[in-house]
Amino acid sequence: MVPIRGIRVTALLPLALTLLASLFGSSVADAQSWTALNHQPCSPGQPCFSPGTALLLTDGTVMAQNSGGNTWYKLTPDNTGSYANGTWSQLASLPADYAPLYFASAVLPDGRLIVEGGEFNFSYRLQRAPQARFTTQRPTRGLR
């Protein structure tokens, strides 16, 4: 490469690409927005809970933990796929003596969810992190 005033052009390429990405990337980030749910938890006809950890399941529903509790709820989008107009229902519960606040979790390719470990249990620090595995119903439709 031919140096430009002592600086190689190849040395400027990463800087130029980073600058371009930040300029164009900010316009995409500015276009994003949050939309409030029309059926908030605790609203008429909906279960009352405080959503914590939320995971997108393979069938397009969202599974959310009652924050620091052992019950989980499912947000099902309406027939047009809108989460804003979706409805909540109780889905599953962890064992009665296990309600982690911070834990590892994953949605498996076949639609099952794994929850393991945890730092707190019912807001008390755990001496030994237990594990719990539970399965949601297999999706009848989903992303494959």
C-alpha positions in Angstrom: 0.0 0.0 0.0 1.0 3.6 -0.6 1.4 5.5 2.7 -0.6 8.7 3.0 1.4 11.2 5.1 3.0 8.3 7.0 -0.3 6.4 7.7 -1.1 3.2 5.7 -4.6 3.2 4.1 -5.2 -0.3 5.5 -4.7 1.0 9.0 -7.6 3.5 8.4 -10.0 1.0 7.0 -11.2 -0.5 10.4 -11.7 3.0 11.8 -13.7 4.1 8.7 -15.9 1.0 8.8 -16.5 1.5 12.6 -17.5 5.1 11.9 -19.9 4.2 9.1 -21.5 1.4 11.2 -22.1 3.8 14.1 -23.6 6.4 11.8 -26.0 4.0 10.1 -26.6 1.8 13.2 -27.9 4.7 15.2 -30.7 5.4 12.8 -31.9 1.8 13.1 -31.7 2.0 17.0 -33.6 5.3 16.9 -36.4 3.7 14.9 -37.1 1.0 17.6 -39.8 1.6 20.3 -41.7 -0.2 23.0 -45.4 -0.8 22.9 -47.3 -1.3 26.1 -49.4 -4.5 26.4 -53.2 -3.9 26.2 -53.7 -6.8 28.7 -51.1 -6.1 31.4 -50.7 -8.6 34.2 -53.2 -7.8 37.0 -55.6 -6.1 34.6 -59.3 -7.4 34.5 -59.4 -10.9 33.2 -55.6 -11.4 33.4 -53.6 -13.3 36.2 -52.0 -11.0 38.7 -48.2 -11.4 38.9 -45.0 -9.3 38.5 -43.1 -10.5 35.4 -39.5 -11.2 35.8 -37.4 -13.4 33.5 -39.1 -13.8 30.1 -38.2 -16.3 27.4 -39.5 -16.6 23.8 -40.6 -20.2 23.2 -40.4 -22.0 19.9 -44.2 -21.8 19.3 -44.0 -18.0 19.4 -45.4 -17.6 22.9 -43.5 -15.8 25.7 -43.0 -17.5 29.1 -42.4 -15.2 32.1 -41.5 -16.0 35.7 -43.4 -14.4 38.5 -40.4 -12.3 39.7 -38.6 -14.2 42.4 -41.5 -16.8 42.6 -41.9 -20.3 41.4 -44.9 -19.8 39.0 -44.6 -19.1 35.3 -47.0 -17.5 32.9 -47.5 -17.6 29.2 -48.2 -14.6 26.9 -50.0 -15.8 23.9 -50.3 -13.4 20.9 -53.7 -12.8 19.4 -54.8 -14.4 16.1 -53.0 -11.7 14.1 -49.7 -12.4 16.0 -49.8 -9.2 18.1 -48.2 -9.5 21.5 -49.7 -6.1 22.5 -53.2 -7.7 22.3 -52.1 -11.1 23.6 -53.4 -12.7 26.8 -51.7 -14.2 29.8 -52.3 -17.6 31.4 -50.6 -19.6 34.1 -48.4 -22.2 32.5 -46.3 -24.1 35.0 -44.7 -24.0 38.5 -41.3 -25.0 39.8 -41.2 -27.3 42.9 -42.7 -25.6 45.9 -39.3 -25.2 47.7 -37.5 -23.7 44.6 -38.0 -20.1 43.5 -34.7 -18.7 42.1 -34.1 -15.1 41.3 -30.9 -15.4 39.2 -30.5 -18.6 37.3 -29.4 -20.2 34.1 -32.1 -21.0 31.6 -32.5 -22.1 27.9 -35.2 -23.0 25.5 -34.3 -26.2 23.8 -34.9 -26.8 20.1 -37.8 -29.2 20.8 -39.6 -26.5 22.8 -38.7 -27.6 26.4 -37.3 -25.1 28.9 -34.6 -25.8 31.3 -34.0 -23.7 34.5 -31.0 -24.6 36.6 -29.2 -23.2 39.7 -29.9 -19.8 41.2 -28.3 -17.4 43.6 -31.4 -16.6 45.7 -34.3 -18.8 46.7 -37.5 -16.8 47.8 -35.1 -13.9 48.3 -32.7 -15.9 50.6 -29.2 -16.7 49.5 -28.8 -20.4 48.5 -26.1 -22.4 50.2 -26.2 -25.0 47.4 -27.8 -24.2 44.1 -30.5 -26.8 43.4 -31.7 -27.5 39.9 -35.1 -27.9 38.5 -36.2 -29.0 35.1 -39.7 -28.8 33.8 -41.2 -29.1 30.4 -43.9 -27.0 28.7 -46.2 -28.7 26.3 -44.7 -29.5 22.9 -45.6 -26.8 20.4 -48.2 -27.7 17.8 -46.8 -25.0 15.5 -43.5 -23.2 15.7 -40.3 -22.1 14.1 -38.2 -25.0 12.9 
